[in-house]
Structures are given as C-alpha cells and as structure tokens.
Amino acid sequence: MFDGGMASIDEQIAKPNPEFFKELIEHYSINPKESIFFDDNHLNVLAARDLGFWAKQYLYDKTNPSSFLENIIFDKLVQNPEPPKIIMLGKPNVGKSSLFNALVEKDIQIVTEIAGTTLSVNDYLLERKSQYKYESEQEGICFEVDRFKKYLVLDTTGIRKPGQRTMGVESFATYRSIESAHRSDVICFVMDVSTPITHQDQVVAGICQEAGKGIVLVLNKVDLIDEDEKAAFLKSFSHKFAFLKIDNVVWVSATKKIGLKQFWQKVDQALVDRGKVIPREDVRKLFNYLMKKKQPNKLRNKKRPVVYDLIYTGGNPPTFELLVKDKTAIHWSWVRFLENTIRKQFRFTASGLKVKLVQVDRKKILT
C-alpha cells in the first residue's frame, strides 16, 4: 500500500525478500511447488493442502484481486484439519496388510497366507518428513525446507465377487471397505503381480473407477518376478483394465520394503491431481480446439447437437461441465472422447475425472 505516489522505498518493499519468504515457508509448512500462478505474475497463494485444509477452486478476477485473497483468508478461518485418507483396496491375499505394516513401520495388522484374515477397516495416523527444494533465478531465491505431512492410512478386508462373499461378517466388512473407499481421498489399488489377473481384480477396479478418487496402482510382490514377467503383466493389465484411465503406477515389495519412497510420491501426485487449478482461458482454448476438430455427430431422430461451452468446476472428483442445448442429443462415445482429451491435455494421470452434461437455455447464457 502506498499514498500519493510511489517512492524509491516502495520499490525496495516490492522486491522479493528471500529470508522472509523462507521464514514464511517454514512457519506454514508450505510446499512452494504447489503455489498457484496466474499468467506471468508470481502470485504465491498459500497452497491449501499444505496449510492443513482443502483447496477450493476460484475464478481469479484481475480487476478485483482483493476478493481472491479474501477468499483464501476466509477458508483459512474455516479450515478442515483432517489429513488426507489413503485407503488400501484389493482382492484377498494380495499383501494389503503387509503393505500397511511396511508404510506405518509397525506390525499392527496380522499377516498370514490365509485369505480373508482382515475383517475390518483399520486406520493409522502417519506423519512423514518431506523435503522441498525451491529455486527461482528471477527472484534470486534458492533454499530447501523440511516439513511434516500427515496421512490417515486405512487397511481394508479383501473384496471378493458378490457371489463368493459369505453372509455375515465378510459381507459387512466388504460393505465397510467400499463405503470407506467412497469417503477416501486416494485409493491404492493393490495387486499381486506374481499371480494372474482375475475377475476379482476387475471387480475392485470397477469400485475404484466408480468412486472417482485419486488412484495409485500398487503392484506388489515385485521381488518374485523378473523383467519379462513385468512386461507381460502390464500388457495383460492394459488389455483387461482399459476402462481404468490411470497412469500412476508403482512397483513395490511390502515384505522387502522395496518402492516405498516411490509409493508416497505417487500418493502425493494423486493429491495434486485432485487439487488442480486450471485457468479459464486454458479450458476455453481446449473447447474451441475440440469444436474445430471433432464436433458430436447427429443422432437418428434428434436435432443436430448444440454445444455452448465447457467449464471446469473443480470438486471431488475434478468435474467439467459441458453446457448443451439437449443432453439426449450427445452420444456417450463423444463424451468419452472429451474426457480422454481433457485427461491428456491437463495431465490427469492419477485421479478420477467427471464430465457432466448440463442442459441450459441459450438466452440465460447470453444474459
């Protein structure tokens, strides 16, 4: 703030202060890499996830930047202190409990060769130390910051096909597992790579897809196979799970503690995907490109489809609204094409994605 004009002291105040910036980062445990940027201006908005509350998507009004900052401050006052929920999901005996014990570094869960040992949802609040390096030649800033981040890790019962579930305890435990998956932030889809892919794996994959959460594909027992078997497994997976549009894969061995560091990197990537901020201009550019490249085809007994706009509303899962004149005039295959294009363009590699058709009146859009 200045009064009556800008003096030389104002220019000094406006310059970045590396020491102050570092103290701010350390005090609030901010992840500098998740700061939000608009155009070429370095508007380092405090990343909501690393301040301990979930971010909301904002439309940044360049003519009234104070309103944007007021929203950030308001959300800080009504913050949600709950850590992200990371859930292990998979069929019986794929190593979910072993992985759970390896991640929390404690033998909490009973581990046996008998499938179905875990019959309840168990959780553990974990705090991990992370280090972030921030560099900016333009601002003359370079430093590393240690910070601690909390996760709530959940282990669940193995999910069988509906016809194979026993009545009583197992059915209730399976229901609890599926319910917990829908209330989680990241689903870790655990598979045993030393055994062939089964229909039970596909049932679990369907649950992951329906939940619409961040997803990490955890390929366990990697110590039991060689490189050729790895390639064969991935080929089989791509064929049988084509509907699961996820490219967030980590190879681990829970018993040998292989790949655990990479596991947490993939989890963080899933959390980042779910909190993406996509500028309105980028969404508009993609929409205009699609309208020129491939418009939806006319269906039999329907008028030609009219598409007005594409809007990113954020949310959980990340949601795009396609404004149309008539929802029934849009074929599902074109909606799938749109979803795949969005996923590729904005790099949603680790999160569920939703495209919602919204029928609107053109007069209301113009007004």
C-alpha positions as CSV (number, residue, x, y, z in Angstrom):
1,M,0.0,0.0,0.0
2,F,1.3,3.5,-0.8
3,D,-0.2,7.0,-0.6
4,G,0.1,9.8,-3.2
5,G,2.6,8.1,-5.5
6,M,5.4,5.5,-5.5
7,A,8.7,6.4,-3.9
8,S,12.1,4.5,-4.0
9,I,11.3,2.8,-0.7
10,D,8.2,1.3,-2.2
11,E,10.3,-0.4,-4.9
12,Q,12.5,-1.9,-2.3
13,I,9.5,-3.2,-0.4
14,A,8.1,-4.8,-3.6
15,K,11.3,-6.7,-4.3
16,P,11.2,-10.4,-3.2
17,N,12.9,-11.0,0.2
18,P,14.4,-14.5,0.2
19,E,14.9,-14.6,4.0
20,F,11.3,-13.6,4.7
21,F,10.0,-15.9,2.1
22,K,11.9,-18.8,3.6
23,E,10.6,-18.0,7.1
24,L,7.1,-17.9,5.7
25,I,7.5,-21.3,4.1
26,E,9.0,-22.9,7.2
27,H,6.3,-21.4,9.5
28,Y,3.3,-22.5,7.5
29,S,4.9,-25.7,6.1
30,I,4.1,-24.6,2.6
31,N,5.0,-26.6,-0.5
32,P,6.5,-23.9,-2.8
33,K,6.0,-26.2,-5.9
34,E,2.2,-26.1,-5.3
35,S,2.0,-22.3,-5.3
36,I,-0.6,-21.0,-7.7
37,F,0.5,-18.8,-10.6
38,F,-1.7,-16.6,-12.8
39,D,-0.3,-15.5,-16.1
40,D,3.3,-14.3,-15.7
41,N,2.7,-12.7,-12.3
42,H,4.1,-14.6,-9.3
43,L,1.1,-14.7,-7.1
44,N,2.3,-17.2,-4.5
45,V,-1.0,-18.2,-2.9
46,L,-0.5,-20.4,0.2
47,A,-1.2,-23.9,-1.1
48,A,-4.2,-25.0,0.8
49,R,-3.3,-28.7,1.2
50,D,0.0,-27.8,2.9
51,L,-1.7,-25.3,5.2
52,G,-3.9,-28.2,6.6
53,F,-7.1,-27.5,4.7
54,W,-8.6,-28.5,1.4
55,A,-8.4,-26.0,-1.5
56,K,-11.4,-24.7,-3.3
57,Q,-11.3,-23.6,-7.0
58,Y,-11.5,-19.9,-7.5
59,L,-12.1,-17.7,-10.6
60,Y,-9.5,-15.1,-10.4
61,D,-10.8,-11.6,-11.3
62,K,-7.9,-9.5,-12.4
63,T,-9.9,-6.3,-11.8
64,N,-10.5,-7.2,-8.2
65,P,-7.6,-9.3,-6.8
66,S,-8.6,-8.4,-3.2
67,S,-11.7,-10.6,-3.4
68,F,-9.5,-13.6,-4.3
69,L,-7.2,-13.1,-1.3
70,E,-10.2,-12.6,0.9
71,N,-11.5,-16.0,-0.1
72,I,-8.1,-17.5,0.8
73,I,-8.2,-15.9,4.2
74,F,-11.8,-16.9,4.9
75,D,-11.0,-20.5,4.1
76,K,-8.1,-20.4,6.5
77,L,-10.5,-19.5,9.2
78,V,-12.9,-22.4,8.4
79,Q,-10.1,-24.9,7.6
80,N,-10.6,-28.6,7.7
81,P,-7.7,-30.1,9.8
82,E,-8.3,-33.7,8.7
83,P,-5.4,-35.3,6.9
84,P,-5.9,-37.0,3.5
85,K,-7.3,-40.5,3.7
86,I,-5.2,-43.1,1.9
87,I,-7.0,-46.5,1.6
88,M,-5.7,-49.9,0.6
89,L,-8.1,-51.8,-1.7
90,G,-7.7,-55.1,-3.4
91,K,-8.9,-58.8,-3.6
92,P,-7.9,-61.1,-0.7
93,N,-4.3,-62.1,-0.1
94,V,-2.5,-59.5,-2.4
95,G,-0.5,-58.1,0.5
96,K,-2.6,-55.1,1.6
97,S,-1.9,-55.7,5.4
98,S,1.8,-56.3,4.7
99,L,2.0,-53.0,2.8
100,F,0.1,-51.3,5.6
101,N,2.6,-52.5,8.2
102,A,5.5,-51.5,6.0
103,L,4.1,-48.0,5.5
104,V,3.4,-47.3,9.2
105,E,6.6,-49.2,10.2
106,K,4.7,-51.2,12.8
107,D,3.3,-54.7,12.9
108,I,-0.3,-53.6,13.5
109,Q,-2.1,-55.9,11.1
110,I,-2.0,-59.7,11.3
111,V,-0.3,-61.1,8.2
112,T,-0.9,-64.8,7.2
113,E,-1.1,-66.8,4.0
114,I,-4.8,-67.4,4.7
115,A,-7.0,-65.1,2.5
116,G,-9.6,-63.0,4.4
117,T,-7.6,-62.5,7.6
118,T,-8.5,-58.8,7.8
119,L,-12.2,-58.4,8.5
120,S,-12.5,-54.8,9.4
121,V,-11.3,-51.3,8.3
122,N,-8.3,-50.3,10.4
123,D,-6.6,-46.9,10.2
124,Y,-3.4,-45.3,11.4
125,L,-2.4,-41.6,11.5
126,L,1.0,-41.3,10.0
127,E,3.3,-38.3,9.9
128,R,6.1,-38.2,7.3
129,K,9.0,-35.9,6.9
130,S,9.4,-34.4,3.4
131,Q,11.9,-32.0,1.9
132,Y,11.1,-29.5,-0.7
133,K,13.6,-27.5,-2.8
134,Y,12.6,-24.1,-4.2
135,E,14.6,-22.3,-6.8
136,S,13.9,-19.1,-8.8
137,E,16.6,-17.4,-10.8
138,Q,14.2,-14.4,-11.4
139,E,13.6,-13.9,-7.7
140,G,17.1,-14.9,-6.6
141,I,15.7,-17.5,-4.2
142,C,17.1,-21.0,-3.6
143,F,16.6,-23.0,-0.4
144,E,15.4,-26.3,1.0
145,V,12.6,-26.7,3.6
146,D,11.8,-29.6,5.8
147,R,8.2,-30.2,6.6
148,F,6.0,-32.8,8.1
149,K,2.8,-34.0,6.5
150,K,0.1,-36.2,8.0
151,Y,-1.8,-39.1,6.3
152,L,-4.6,-41.3,7.5
153,V,-3.8,-44.8,6.1
154,L,-6.6,-47.4,6.0
155,D,-6.3,-51.1,5.6
156,T,-9.4,-53.0,4.4
157,T,-10.8,-56.5,4.0
158,G,-10.1,-58.3,0.7
159,I,-13.0,-57.8,-1.8
160,R,-14.4,-60.9,-3.4
161,K,-17.0,-61.2,-6.2
162,P,-20.5,-60.8,-4.7
163,G,-21.4,-64.5,-5.3
164,Q,-18.3,-65.6,-3.3
165,R,-18.9,-63.5,-0.2
166,T,-20.0,-65.3,2.9
167,M,-23.0,-63.9,4.7
168,G,-22.4,-62.1,8.0
169,V,-19.0,-60.7,8.9
170,E,-17.4,-60.8,5.5
171,S,-20.3,-59.1,3.7
172,F,-20.4,-56.4,6.3
173,A,-16.6,-55.9,6.2
174,T,-16.8,-55.6,2.4
175,Y,-19.6,-53.0,2.6
176,R,-17.5,-51.0,5.1
177,S,-14.5,-51.2,2.7
178,I,-16.4,-49.9,-0.3
179,E,-18.0,-47.2,1.9
180,S,-14.6,-46.1,3.1
181,A,-13.3,-46.0,-0.5
182,H,-16.0,-43.5,-1.4
183,R,-15.0,-41.3,1.6
184,S,-11.3,-41.5,0.9
185,D,-9.0,-39.1,-1.0
186,V,-6.7,-41.6,-2.6
187,I,-7.4,-45.3,-3.4
188,C,-4.3,-47.6,-3.5
189,F,-5.4,-50.4,-5.8
190,V,-3.2,-53.3,-4.7
191,M,-2.5,-56.2,-7.0
192,D,-0.3,-59.3,-6.7
193,V,1.9,-59.4,-9.7
194,S,3.1,-63.0,-9.0
195,T,-0.3,-64.3,-9.9
196,P,-2.5,-63.9,-13.0
197,I,-5.1,-61.2,-13.1
198,T,-8.6,-62.5,-12.2
199,H,-12.2,-61.3,-12.4
200,Q,-11.9,-60.3,-8.7
201,D,-9.3,-57.7,-9.6
202,Q,-11.7,-56.3,-12.2
203,V,-14.4,-56.0,-9.6
204,V,-12.1,-54.0,-7.4
205,A,-11.0,-51.8,-10.4
206,G,-14.7,-51.1,-11.0
207,I,-15.1,-49.9,-7.4
208,C,-12.1,-47.6,-7.9
209,Q,-13.5,-46.2,-11.1
210,E,-16.9,-45.6,-9.6
211,A,-15.5,-43.9,-6.5
212,G,-13.8,-41.2,-8.7
213,K,-10.9,-40.7,-6.3
214,G,-7.2,-40.3,-6.8
215,I,-5.8,-43.7,-7.7
216,V,-2.4,-45.3,-7.2
217,L,-1.9,-48.7,-8.9
218,V,0.3,-50.6,-6.4
219,L,1.9,-53.7,-8.0
220,N,3.0,-55.7,-5.0
221,K,5.4,-58.7,-4.7
222,V,7.7,-57.3,-7.4
223,D,10.6,-59.3,-5.9
224,L,9.0,-62.5,-7.1
225,I,9.1,-61.8,-10.8
226,D,11.6,-60.8,-13.5
227,E,11.6,-58.0,-16.1
228,D,9.9,-60.2,-18.8
229,E,7.1,-61.1,-16.4
230,K,6.7,-57.4,-15.5
231,A,6.2,-56.5,-19.2
232,A,3.7,-59.4,-19.6
233,F,1.7,-58.3,-16.6
234,L,1.5,-54.7,-17.8
235,K,0.3,-55.9,-21.2
236,S,-2.4,-58.0,-19.6
237,F,-3.4,-55.1,-17.4
238,S,-3.7,-52.7,-20.2
239,H,-6.0,-55.1,-22.1
240,K,-8.2,-56.1,-19.2
241,F,-8.4,-52.6,-17.5
242,A,-8.7,-50.3,-20.5
243,F,-11.6,-48.5,-18.7
244,L,-9.3,-47.5,-15.8
245,K,-7.7,-44.4,-17.3
246,I,-4.8,-44.2,-14.8
247,D,-1.1,-43.9,-15.4
248,N,0.1,-43.7,-11.7
249,V,1.9,-47.0,-11.2
250,V,4.4,-48.1,-8.6
251,W,6.2,-51.4,-8.2
252,V,6.6,-52.4,-4.6
253,S,7.5,-55.3,-2.3
254,A,5.9,-55.0,1.1
255,T,8.0,-57.7,2.7
256,K,11.3,-56.4,1.3
257,K,10.3,-52.8,1.7
258,I,11.0,-52.0,-2.0
259,G,9.5,-48.9,-3.6
260,L,8.0,-47.3,-0.5
261,K,9.5,-43.9,-1.2
262,Q,8.1,-44.0,-4.8
263,F,4.8,-45.1,-3.3
264,W,4.5,-41.8,-1.3
265,Q,5.5,-39.8,-4.4
266,K,2.6,-41.4,-6.3
267,V,0.2,-40.7,-3.5
268,D,1.2,-37.0,-3.4
269,Q,0.8,-36.9,-7.2
270,A,-2.8,-38.2,-6.8
271,L,-3.5,-35.5,-4.2
272,V,-2.0,-32.8,-6.5
273,D,-4.2,-34.0,-9.4
274,R,-7.3,-33.7,-7.3
275,G,-6.5,-30.1,-6.3
276,K,-5.5,-28.8,-9.7
277,V,-6.3,-25.2,-10.6
278,I,-6.9,-24.9,-14.4
279,P,-7.2,-21.3,-15.8
280,R,-10.4,-20.5,-17.5
281,E,-8.5,-19.4,-20.6
282,D,-6.9,-22.9,-21.0
283,V,-10.3,-24.6,-20.8
284,R,-11.7,-22.2,-23.4
285,K,-8.8,-22.9,-25.7
286,L,-9.3,-26.7,-25.4
287,F,-13.0,-26.3,-26.1
288,N,-12.5,-24.2,-29.2
289,Y,-10.0,-26.7,-30.5
290,L,-12.4,-29.6,-30.0
291,M,-15.2,-27.8,-31.7
292,K,-13.0,-27.4,-34.8
293,K,-11.5,-30.9,-34.7
294,K,-14.4,-33.2,-33.8
295,Q,-17.9,-32.0,-33.1
296,P,-20.5,-34.5,-31.8
297,N,-22.4,-36.3,-34.6
298,K,-26.1,-36.0,-35.2
299,L,-28.1,-38.9,-33.8
300,R,-31.1,-40.5,-35.5
301,N,-34.4,-38.8,-34.8
302,K,-32.5,-36.0,-33.0
303,K,-31.7,-32.5,-34.0
304,R,-28.0,-31.6,-34.5
305,P,-26.2,-31.3,-31.1
306,V,-25.6,-27.8,-29.9
307,V,-22.7,-27.3,-27.5
308,Y,-22.3,-23.9,-25.9
309,D,-19.3,-24.1,-23.5
310,L,-17.0,-26.2,-21.3
311,I,-16.5,-25.1,-17.7
312,Y,-14.1,-26.6,-15.1
313,T,-15.8,-26.5,-11.6
314,G,-13.1,-28.5,-9.7
315,G,-14.7,-30.5,-6.9
316,N,-14.1,-34.1,-5.8
317,P,-13.6,-35.7,-8.3
318,P,-12.5,-32.9,-10.6
319,T,-15.5,-32.1,-12.7
320,F,-16.0,-30.4,-16.1
321,E,-19.5,-29.2,-17.1
322,L,-20.4,-29.3,-20.8
323,L,-23.2,-26.8,-21.5
324,V,-25.5,-28.1,-24.2
325,K,-29.0,-27.4,-25.6
326,D,-30.2,-31.0,-25.4
327,K,-28.4,-33.7,-23.3
328,T,-30.1,-36.6,-25.2
329,A,-28.5,-35.4,-28.5
330,I,-25.0,-36.1,-27.3
331,H,-23.7,-39.6,-27.8
332,W,-21.8,-41.3,-24.9
333,S,-18.9,-42.0,-27.2
334,W,-18.2,-38.3,-27.8
335,V,-18.4,-37.7,-24.0
336,R,-15.8,-40.4,-23.6
337,F,-13.6,-38.7,-26.3
338,L,-14.0,-35.4,-24.5
339,E,-12.9,-37.0,-21.2
340,N,-9.9,-38.7,-22.7
341,T,-8.8,-35.4,-24.4
342,I,-9.2,-33.5,-21.1
343,R,-7.2,-36.1,-19.2
344,K,-4.4,-35.9,-21.7
345,Q,-4.3,-32.2,-22.2
346,F,-4.3,-31.3,-18.4
347,R,-2.4,-34.4,-17.3
348,F,-4.9,-36.0,-15.0
349,T,-2.8,-39.1,-14.7
350,A,-3.7,-40.1,-11.1
351,S,-7.2,-39.0,-10.5
352,G,-10.8,-39.8,-11.4
353,L,-12.4,-37.4,-13.8
354,K,-16.1,-36.5,-14.4
355,V,-17.7,-34.8,-17.4
356,K,-21.2,-33.7,-16.6
357,L,-23.7,-32.7,-19.3
358,V,-25.7,-29.6,-18.3
359,Q,-28.7,-28.6,-20.3
360,V,-29.1,-24.9,-20.4
361,D,-31.1,-22.2,-22.2
362,R,-29.1,-20.1,-24.6
363,K,-30.9,-16.9,-23.6
364,K,-29.7,-17.4,-20.0
365,I,-26.1,-17.8,-21.2
366,L,-26.3,-14.6,-23.2
367,T,-27.7,-12.7,-20.2
